[in-house]
Each structure stands twice: as structure tokens, then as C-alpha cells.
Amino acid sequence: MTFSKQEKKYMKKALALAGKGLGKVSPNPMVGAIVVKNDKIVGRGYHKSYGKPHAEVNALADAGDNAKGATIYVSLEPCNHYGKTPPCTEQIIKAGITKVVYAIDDPNPIMNECTGRQALEQAGIEVVSGLLENEAKRINEKFLKYIQTKRPYITLKMASTINGKIADRVGHSKWISNSKSREKVQFLRYSHDAIMVGIGTVLMDNPSLTVRYQDKKKDITKIIMDKNVDIPINAKLFESKDKVIIVSNRKLMNSQKVKELQKNGTDFIFSDVSAGIFDIDFVLEQFADRRIASVLVEGGSKLANSFLTAGIIDKMFLFLAPKIIADNKAIPVFYSDAEQLIENTTQLNLISVEHLGDDLLVEYNLR
């Protein structure tokens, strides 16, 4: 279907509004809505926070009586089910909207019995979809992966010298990247539900793993991959009120240290371990059960390589610093003892390159 320049303008505004929900609405999608009557915007709204009114409801409230006989542009198909809020379709019908234009279908399985589109059309409302579909999918790529697969979206973040080293031979990495890159990392943390690191990173750097993005505050889940429960009881990451999940060997679930950590509020996921590797599919399923829709994996190199080998990385952000560590024992981005020939390399799809001072941020899709 062909859309007019004006219709695209309205949907772009709805998508821009949707982006305001970044870091606040997960595991729900980010959604924006614009109400238009007689070629004039009379209402705007977006989903502001998980469990709060959806974009359509906020836009209709903003439009008031002007919603009657108007068109609403929404970045996602209006919901038609009861959750923490009533169905948006009911509000749209009640407000007297005569046309609904949305970007992408809602893939939530709960919509299978009667979709938002079906409910609206049964009420005599004209419904059109597919406007700026690709743009809408990019905004909600984490939600779409989570709701369709019941697995979280996995983003790998690594900072490296131009010759592929993330730390020197003794593990020191402060600071390979510059302050602008580190600020960008805070944005990435803010846009995900959880941060993950391996136990080696905790033991070497003792990080806090907090979110410090501008003046915005956010509770985030900290995930530590620690098969031997080597994490110190007094690690800095325990100092905040953020939830901590330790993924560990099922054989240790009754150990005294585990009981002590659990008593202090630490959550555990116990997995089988084979040849030193977790049952990663089981672990991801456990994350999804905890409503974790996206995970930012921050290293180290063995953890990064295990996720790469498992084929579960969706996106990679590589911060490249104009530095060289000319030491073959320095730590690489991906650490593995396995042999790999050129014909077996992993192919990445380049999305963007951004200058951050002297650093470069390269964004890749792996799926």
C-alpha cells in the first residue's frame, strides 16, 4: 500500500513519541500515538511506564472531544486484551475514532483469539497497517524478539584497541575507551533490562554495574555468570538496591555460600554445566520467566566467546580506541583455545559507525 507524505509525517511523530519510553516500559513495547482531525494534530501520547496507560489512551485523553471522527496513528497495533490496563481497542471505539493507522502487528500470542485489528473492524472502524513498518520494528527489536521467542534480546558490548585487545596481560582495562564512549555505555545500560558479566570481570575490576545515564535513574538487574560461586560477599555490585542474579552450577545449590547470598536477597539460576559450559538455552528461558526482555553482555572475553559460539548474540557494539597493545598475551575480544579457519568465520552485518571523540563505535547485527 502507498502512503502519503503527510501520513508518513504523522507516523514519524508517533515513533518519536514511542522512543520516550526507552528504559521505562520493558517488557512492554515502546509505543507512540498521534490523533489527527482535519489535517491537524489534536492529541499526542506514549506509553510512559510499565503498568501505566498505553499510548493510545494517553493520546485520546489529550485529544478529548476532538477524538470523535478523527484518525489515530499508532506505532503498534492497539491491544485487545486485559492485562495491567484495559484493551486500547475499547478506548478507541468509545472515543469515536473512525480510522486507525498502525505500523506493525502486535505479535503477542495473547492476541491470537481476536486481534486489535479484528476488534476495531468489527466496530466499523477503518484500519490500515504497514506504515513505516521497518522503522517501527527497529525501535522495538528487543520486544519483538522477547515476545516471539520467549528469550531475551542479547546485545554484546566490548571496548577494544584497534588490534583487538580488551585488556593487558594482567587484565587491566581502565581505560581503553574514552569518556564519550563510557557515557555511551551508560546509555546502552539504560536501554536494557539487565547487565551481564562473567565472574572474571567481577574478580578483576570489582565493578558496581550501576546505571549513570545523565540525570535518569533506573533499577537494573545484574547477572553474574559464576559456575563456582566465587563472587565475594562484599562485591561492590551488591551495594545498590538493584536485583542480582547469579547463574551457577546446579551441584552447588545447597552450599553454605549460596544460602548466605540468598539470605541477603540474591537470586540464583542453577544450571547443568557440561565441559565448563552452562545450558544456555535453559538459562535464557529462566531470564524470560523473570520478565527480562533484554540483556547487555559486557564481557569478559571467554563469556563473549561462549555466547558467540552458541549463536545467541543479536547485536554487537564494538568500541574501538586508537590504541595498540602489542602483546600476544594481552586479552582479546573473543578468547578461545579452539582452532578456527577463515572459511568458518562469523559474518557480521554492519549497521552504523559513530565517532565518539577519537573512538569509533561500530554497531553490528548478528542475526
CORSULMO-V503976 format. One record per run of one state. SS is the DSSP state (hx for helix, st for strand, lp for the rest). FROM is the first residue (numbers start at 0). TO is the last residue. Records with the same first field share a line. If there is no record, write none. Layout:
SS: FROM-TO ; FROM-TO
This chain:
lp: 0-3 ; 21-30 ; 37-38 ; 46-53 ; 67-69 ; 76-86 ; 95-97 ; 104-107 ; 111-114 ; 122-124 ; 129-131 ; 139-139 ; 149-151 ; 161-163 ; 167-177 ; 190-192 ; 205-211 ; 213-214 ; 216-219 ; 225-234 ; 238-242 ; 252-254 ; 263-265 ; 271-271 ; 274-275 ; 278-278 ; 289-292 ; 297-299 ; 310-313 ; 321-329 ; 332-340 ; 344-347 ; 356-357 ; 365-366
hx: 4-20 ; 54-66 ; 87-94 ; 108-110 ; 115-121 ; 132-138 ; 140-148 ; 178-189 ; 198-204 ; 235-237 ; 249-251 ; 255-262 ; 279-288 ; 300-309 ; 341-343
st: 31-36 ; 39-45 ; 70-75 ; 98-103 ; 125-128 ; 152-160 ; 164-166 ; 193-197 ; 212-212 ; 215-215 ; 220-224 ; 243-248 ; 266-270 ; 272-273 ; 276-277 ; 293-296 ; 314-320 ; 330-331 ; 348-355 ; 358-364
